[in-house]
């Protein structure tokens, strides 16, 4: 099938007009619910509409501001009902296909193509830390486009990989929810003992600043996930971390990995009850320990002073074993997702450029 050359603004819509009256309650997707290099949107808020870019199912959202764009915040909208309009940050660019010309899912993969993203990044202008993509540069970009039927076949191949990735993520969410149920059962059964300072059970330290790159052996983790790559690592092993500045209260875990933790995190290494302490921290309102003025902040000393109660040794041991089993499956799914993501990222630019045809791709 012969590909043709087009001006991008002629084959898709940028920030298409939608009606949503001020004060209408609607689904809002803030920037922090777009996960790096993830097709699915992780959630939404039901709030009164006061402004922001609007979209429908089938649209693609791309962050247009640094560092969100560089971090890969792009998503395909599928959380709305038929004819429902949602909204989000003014820092999104909304892409929509043109019926009979472009396929909506193909547009998502086109936007995530490194070739296109690099052009968008290079077009950025503005003050340091607040640079934004120039929309006119993208609209006037000259691109090669396959026929509509071929677009759909390419999107089906890449979409099959993302479908499996999303399924694994949903399974992982359910497995972690089961761990939370087990944790709540212990609390509600009254098996916990007297309260102690968290500092009696943990070691804690801050991450360190580093300039993130796009390549490297090890991930650089911030409170909202991976923010870059580096060939150096700061921590090795199993630990819990939370946002220290700005993203106070977000609790995550690292499972036997070499990583670099950014300076906006606190790294917590439990000496006992790793899983129990993880769920205890997720169950707390850490924002109540905020001492920041211009932005949220929690200190190491305040984390150490948090009161926590542990169950007796036998119950704690049983809980840890059950949770270890759950998180082994979660880690297995995460590793499979890394392989699937790598395969998708390898195929995507080749399929999008025509270097590789659909007929040449096989998952057997």
C-alpha positions as CSV (number, residue, x, y, z in Angstrom):
1,X,0.0,0.0,0.0
2,X,1.3,3.4,-1.0
3,X,2.0,6.0,1.7
4,X,1.2,9.7,1.0
5,X,2.6,13.0,2.3
6,X,0.4,15.4,4.2
7,X,0.6,18.5,6.4
8,X,-0.2,17.2,9.9
9,X,-2.9,19.8,10.4
10,X,-4.8,18.5,7.5
11,X,-5.1,14.9,8.7
12,X,-5.9,15.4,12.4
13,X,-7.6,17.9,14.7
14,X,-5.7,19.9,17.3
15,X,-7.6,20.9,20.4
16,X,-11.0,20.3,18.8
17,X,-13.8,22.6,20.0
18,X,-16.3,21.1,22.5
19,X,-19.1,22.5,24.5
20,X,-19.0,22.2,28.3
21,X,-20.8,24.9,30.3
22,X,-19.0,26.6,33.3
23,X,-20.1,25.0,36.5
24,X,-21.0,21.6,34.9
25,X,-19.8,18.6,36.9
26,X,-17.6,16.5,34.6
27,X,-14.6,14.1,34.6
28,X,-11.4,16.0,35.0
29,X,-8.0,14.3,34.2
30,X,-5.2,16.3,36.0
31,X,-1.6,15.9,34.8
32,X,-0.6,13.6,37.7
33,X,-3.1,11.0,36.4
34,X,-1.2,10.6,33.2
35,X,1.5,8.0,33.8
36,X,4.8,8.1,31.7
37,X,4.7,5.9,28.6
38,X,1.2,4.5,29.5
39,X,-1.7,4.4,27.2
40,X,-4.4,4.2,29.9
41,X,-5.5,7.1,32.1
42,X,-5.1,6.0,35.7
43,X,-8.2,7.9,37.0
44,X,-10.2,11.1,37.1
45,X,-11.9,13.6,39.4
46,X,-15.6,14.6,39.3
47,X,-15.5,18.4,39.6
48,X,-17.1,21.6,38.4
49,X,-15.8,22.7,35.1
50,X,-14.0,26.1,35.3
51,X,-11.7,25.8,32.3
52,X,-9.2,23.6,30.6
53,X,-8.9,21.6,27.4
54,X,-11.8,19.4,26.6
55,X,-11.9,15.9,25.0
56,X,-13.9,12.8,24.2
57,X,-13.2,9.1,24.0
58,X,-10.8,8.3,21.2
59,X,-8.8,11.5,21.7
60,X,-5.1,11.5,22.5
61,X,-3.7,13.8,25.3
62,X,-0.1,14.9,25.2
63,X,1.6,17.1,27.8
64,X,3.0,20.2,26.1
65,X,5.1,21.5,29.1
66,X,8.5,20.5,30.4
67,X,9.3,18.1,32.0
68,X,6.0,16.3,31.6
69,X,6.4,15.9,27.8
70,X,10.0,14.6,28.1
71,X,8.8,12.1,30.7
72,X,6.4,10.6,28.2
73,X,3.0,11.8,29.6
74,X,0.7,10.8,26.7
75,X,-2.6,8.9,27.0
76,X,-5.5,7.6,24.9
77,X,-8.9,8.7,26.3
78,X,-11.3,5.8,27.0
79,X,-12.7,6.7,30.4
80,X,-15.8,8.6,29.2
81,X,-19.3,7.4,28.2
82,X,-20.7,7.8,24.7
83,X,-21.0,11.5,23.8
84,X,-19.5,12.5,27.2
85,X,-17.1,15.4,27.3
86,X,-14.2,15.5,29.8
87,X,-11.6,18.1,30.5
88,X,-8.1,18.5,31.9
89,X,-5.1,20.7,32.1
90,X,-4.5,23.6,29.7
91,X,-1.1,22.1,29.4
92,X,-2.4,19.3,27.3
93,X,-2.6,19.2,23.5
94,X,-5.6,17.2,22.4
95,X,-5.3,15.3,19.2
96,X,-8.4,13.9,17.3
97,X,-8.6,11.8,14.2
98,X,-10.5,12.9,11.1
99,X,-13.1,10.3,10.1
100,X,-12.2,8.5,6.9
101,X,-8.7,9.9,6.9
102,X,-7.0,8.8,10.2
103,X,-7.6,6.2,12.8
104,X,-7.9,7.4,16.4
105,X,-5.6,4.7,17.9
106,X,-3.1,5.1,15.1
107,X,-3.0,8.8,16.1
108,X,-2.1,7.8,19.7
109,X,0.8,5.7,18.5
110,X,1.9,8.4,16.0
111,X,2.0,10.9,18.9
112,X,4.1,8.5,21.0
113,X,6.5,7.9,18.2
114,X,10.0,9.1,19.3
115,X,10.4,10.9,16.0
116,X,7.4,13.1,16.6
117,X,8.1,13.6,20.3
118,X,11.6,14.8,19.6
119,X,10.3,17.4,17.1
120,X,7.7,18.5,19.7
121,X,10.5,18.8,22.4
122,X,12.8,20.7,20.1
123,X,10.0,23.2,19.4
124,X,9.6,24.2,23.0
125,X,10.0,27.8,23.9
126,X,9.7,29.8,27.1
127,X,11.4,30.4,30.4
128,X,13.5,27.7,32.1
129,X,11.3,25.0,33.7
130,X,8.1,26.3,32.0
131,X,8.8,25.7,28.3
132,X,5.9,24.7,26.1
133,X,5.5,23.1,22.6
134,X,4.7,25.4,19.8
135,X,1.5,24.2,18.3
136,X,2.1,25.8,14.9
137,X,5.3,23.7,14.5
138,X,3.3,20.5,14.8
139,X,0.4,21.7,12.7
140,X,2.7,22.5,9.8
141,X,4.8,19.3,10.1
142,X,5.0,17.3,6.9
143,X,4.4,13.6,7.5
144,X,4.0,10.3,5.6
145,X,0.7,8.5,6.2
146,X,-0.4,5.0,5.2
147,X,-3.9,4.3,4.0
148,X,-6.6,4.1,6.6
149,X,-6.8,0.3,6.5
150,X,-3.1,0.0,7.1
151,X,-3.3,2.5,10.0
152,X,-5.8,0.3,11.7
153,X,-3.6,-2.8,11.2
154,X,-0.6,-1.0,12.7
155,X,-2.6,0.2,15.6
156,X,-4.0,-3.3,16.2
157,X,-0.5,-4.8,16.5
158,X,0.7,-2.1,18.9
159,X,-2.6,-2.1,20.7
160,X,-2.5,-5.8,21.4
161,X,0.7,-5.3,23.4
162,X,-0.7,-2.4,25.3
163,X,-3.9,-4.4,26.0
164,X,-1.8,-7.1,27.8
165,X,0.2,-4.4,29.7
166,X,-3.1,-2.8,30.9
167,X,-4.5,-6.2,31.9
168,X,-1.4,-7.0,34.0
169,X,-1.7,-3.6,35.6
170,X,-5.4,-4.3,36.6
171,X,-4.4,-7.7,37.9
172,X,-1.7,-6.0,40.0
173,X,-4.1,-3.5,41.4
174,X,-6.4,-6.4,42.5
175,X,-3.5,-8.2,44.1
176,X,-2.4,-5.2,46.1
177,X,-6.0,-4.5,47.1
178,X,-6.1,-8.1,48.5
179,X,-3.0,-7.2,50.6
180,X,-4.8,-4.2,51.9
181,X,-7.8,-6.3,52.9
182,X,-5.5,-8.7,54.9
183,X,-3.9,-5.6,56.6
184,X,-7.3,-4.2,57.6
185,X,-8.4,-7.6,58.9
186,X,-5.4,-7.6,61.3
187,X,-6.3,-4.0,62.5
188,X,-10.0,-4.7,62.9
189,X,-9.4,-8.0,64.7
190,X,-7.4,-6.2,67.5
191,X,-4.2,-8.2,67.0
192,X,-1.9,-5.1,67.1
193,X,0.0,-4.3,70.2
194,X,1.0,-1.0,71.8
195,X,2.2,2.0,69.8
196,X,5.8,2.7,69.0
197,X,7.6,5.3,67.1
198,X,8.1,4.3,63.4
199,X,11.8,5.2,63.8
200,X,12.3,2.1,66.0
201,X,11.6,-0.1,63.0
202,X,13.1,1.7,60.1
203,X,16.2,3.4,58.6
204,X,15.4,6.5,56.6
205,X,17.3,8.9,54.3
206,X,16.7,11.3,51.5
207,X,17.4,10.8,47.8
208,X,19.9,13.0,45.9
209,X,19.6,15.4,43.0
210,X,20.8,14.2,39.6
211,X,20.3,15.5,36.1
212,X,18.0,13.0,34.4
213,X,18.9,11.6,31.0
214,X,16.7,9.7,28.5
215,X,19.0,6.6,28.5
216,X,20.8,4.6,31.1
217,X,20.9,1.3,32.9
218,X,18.9,2.4,35.9
219,X,15.7,4.4,36.5
220,X,15.7,7.7,38.3
221,X,12.6,7.6,40.5
222,X,10.7,10.6,41.9
223,X,7.5,10.5,43.9
224,X,5.4,10.2,40.7
225,X,7.5,7.4,39.2
226,X,10.3,7.3,36.7
227,X,11.6,10.7,35.7
228,X,14.7,9.6,33.7
229,X,17.6,7.2,33.4
230,X,21.2,7.1,34.5
231,X,24.2,4.8,34.5
232,X,24.7,5.3,38.2
233,X,22.6,3.9,41.1
234,X,22.1,5.3,44.6
235,X,20.1,2.4,46.2
236,X,20.1,-1.3,45.7
237,X,17.5,-3.6,47.3
238,X,14.1,-3.5,48.8
239,X,12.6,-0.4,50.3
240,X,9.6,2.0,50.5
241,X,9.7,5.6,49.5
242,X,7.5,8.6,49.8
243,X,7.3,12.1,48.4
244,X,9.2,14.5,50.6
245,X,8.6,17.8,48.9
246,X,5.4,18.7,46.9
247,X,4.1,15.2,46.5
248,X,3.9,14.4,50.2
249,X,2.0,11.3,51.1
250,X,2.5,9.2,47.9
251,X,3.8,5.8,49.1
252,X,5.6,3.4,46.6
253,X,7.9,0.4,46.9
254,X,11.0,-0.9,45.1
255,X,11.6,-4.6,44.9
256,X,15.3,-5.6,44.8
257,X,16.3,-3.1,42.1
258,X,19.2,-0.8,41.5
259,X,17.7,2.8,41.2
260,X,18.6,6.4,41.8
261,X,16.1,8.2,44.1
262,X,15.6,11.9,43.4
263,X,15.9,14.5,46.2
264,X,12.2,15.0,46.5
265,X,11.8,11.5,48.1
266,X,12.4,9.9,51.4
267,X,13.7,6.3,51.3
268,X,12.5,4.0,54.1
269,X,14.0,0.7,54.8
270,X,12.0,-1.4,57.4
271,X,14.1,-3.7,59.6
272,X,11.0,-5.8,60.3
273,X,7.4,-6.0,58.8
274,X,8.3,-4.6,55.4
275,X,4.8,-5.2,54.0
276,X,2.9,-4.3,57.1
277,X,4.8,-0.9,57.4
278,X,4.1,-0.4,53.6
279,X,0.3,-0.7,54.1
280,X,0.4,1.2,57.4
281,X,2.0,4.2,55.6
282,X,-0.4,4.0,52.7
283,X,-3.3,4.0,55.2
284,X,-2.0,7.2,57.0
285,X,-2.7,10.9,56.3
286,X,0.9,11.9,56.0
287,X,-0.3,15.4,54.9
288,X,-1.1,16.1,58.6
289,X,2.7,16.1,59.1
290,X,3.3,18.9,56.6
291,X,5.6,21.7,57.7
292,X,6.0,23.4,54.4
293,X,4.8,26.9,53.7
294,X,4.9,27.4,49.9
295,X,4.6,23.6,49.2
296,X,4.1,20.4,51.2
297,X,7.1,19.1,53.1
298,X,7.7,16.3,55.6
299,X,10.9,15.9,57.6
300,X,12.8,12.7,58.4
301,X,12.4,13.4,62.1
302,X,8.6,13.6,61.7
303,X,8.5,10.3,59.8
304,X,10.4,8.7,62.6
305,X,8.0,10.0,65.1
306,X,4.9,8.6,63.5
307,X,3.1,6.2,65.9
308,X,2.6,2.7,64.6
309,X,1.4,-0.6,66.2
310,X,2.6,-4.0,65.0
311,X,0.9,-7.4,65.6
312,X,2.7,-10.2,67.4
313,X,5.5,-12.1,65.8
314,X,3.5,-15.0,64.5
315,X,0.7,-12.9,63.0
316,X,3.2,-10.6,61.4
317,X,5.2,-13.4,60.0
318,X,2.1,-15.0,58.4
319,X,1.0,-11.6,57.0
320,X,4.5,-11.0,55.5
321,X,4.5,-14.4,53.8
322,X,1.1,-13.9,52.3
323,X,2.0,-10.5,51.0
324,X,5.3,-11.6,49.7
325,X,3.4,-14.2,47.6
326,X,1.1,-11.5,46.3
327,X,4.0,-9.1,45.4
328,X,6.0,-11.9,43.8
329,X,3.1,-12.2,41.3
330,X,3.0,-8.4,40.9
331,X,6.7,-8.3,40.3
332,X,6.4,-11.1,37.7
333,X,3.7,-9.1,35.9
334,X,5.8,-6.0,36.1
335,X,8.7,-7.8,34.5
336,X,6.5,-9.1,31.7
337,X,5.3,-5.6,31.2
338,X,8.8,-4.4,30.8
339,X,9.4,-7.0,28.1
340,X,6.1,-6.1,26.3
341,X,6.9,-2.4,26.6
342,X,10.3,-2.9,25.1
343,X,8.9,-4.9,22.2
344,X,6.2,-2.2,21.6
345,X,8.8,0.6,21.7
346,X,11.0,-1.4,19.2
347,X,8.2,-2.0,16.8
348,X,6.5,1.4,17.0
349,X,9.0,3.6,15.1
350,X,9.6,0.9,12.5
351,X,5.9,0.4,11.8
352,X,5.2,4.1,11.8
353,X,8.0,4.8,9.3
354,X,7.2,1.9,7.0
355,X,10.5,0.3,7.6
356,X,8.6,-2.7,8.9
357,X,5.4,-3.9,7.3
358,X,2.5,-5.5,9.2
359,X,3.1,-8.8,7.4
360,X,6.6,-9.0,8.8
361,X,5.4,-8.9,12.4
362,X,4.6,-12.1,14.3
363,X,4.2,-12.9,18.0
364,X,4.4,-16.7,17.5
